[in-house]
Amino acid sequence: MKNEIYNLYLELLRKHGKGEKFWPQWCAQTKDLKLREIIAIGAILTQRTSWHNADLALKNLKKENLLSLKKISDLLDFELLTKLIRPAGFYQSKPKRLFEFSSFIINKYGNLENFKNEDIKKARSELLSCYGIGPETADTLLLYSLDRPSFIVDAYTKRLVKEKSLVTEFDYDHLKKIFEKSLPLDIEIYQNFHTLIIVEQKGEIESKMEII
């Protein structure tokens, strides 16, 4: 199984190239605090919606100079946040998710750079305790916003391993452990593999995802 998973990664890498080709900011080798924050906000906004819709919400936040965890956590007008991110859907819950996450980071750690240095198991546990953040979003935040090695198991991952007959059990934690045991503990490999799985499933044009 270990060789099969890693060989699948190498196959996708040869076929499509590196993930940065499709997700230039998310897979960037260096990220400043501003980009980390935008990726984190985007990861929450894109829950159960398309990147197109999440991007519209990001652009609305940018227009109002609110593309910042500190500024979101300082908001007194919750209705404004709801209005701005409405294109991302779930307008009753997503504003609360974004506000609660932003407040957690700012109030406990000061910024994402400080949170990035937290023990990864503790960081994941704390993310999962935030309102509206499940395993997939927690791992997305860790892997792309914080550049920590936490593999993401999304619907595309489950579909691909099913197509390849690599596993018979599709529980999130079970699949996550299989991938992490099968791959070198390398951020670039984790980011590339997850991105390329989506590219393989959706096609290269549909998979392109660039931040404003």
Stockholm file with secondary structure:
# STOCKHOLM 1.0

chainA/1-212         MKNEIYNLYLELLRKHGKGEKFWPQWCAQTKDLKLREIIAIGAILTQRTSWHNADLALKNLKKENLLSLKKISDLLDFELLTKLIRPAGFYQSKPKRLFEFSSFIINKYGNLENFKNEDIKKARSELLSCYGIGPETADTLLLYSLDRPSFIVDAYTKRLVKEKSLVTEFDYDHLKKIFEKSLPLDIEIYQNFHTLIIVEQKGEIESKMEII
#=GR chainA/1-212 SS CHHHHHHHHHHHHHHHCCGGGTSTTTTCSSCCHHHHHHHHHHHHHTTTSCHHHHHHHHHHHHHTTCCSHHHHHTCSCHHHHHHHTGGGSCTTTHHHHHHHHHHHIIIIISSHHHHHTSCHHHHHHHHHHSTTCCHHHHHHIIIIISCCCCCCCCHHHHHHHHHTTCCSCCCHHHHHHHHHHHSCSCHHHHHHHHHHHHHHHHCHHHHCCCCC
#=GC SS_cons         CHHHHHHHHHHHHHHHCCGGGTSTTTTCSSCCHHHHHHHHHHHHHTTTSCHHHHHHHHHHHHHTTCCSHHHHHTCSCHHHHHHHTGGGSCTTTHHHHHHHHHHHIIIIISSHHHHHTSCHHHHHHHHHHSTTCCHHHHHHIIIIISCCCCCCCCHHHHHHHHHTTCCSCCCHHHHHHHHHHHSCSCHHHHHHHHHHHHHHHHCHHHHCCCCC
//
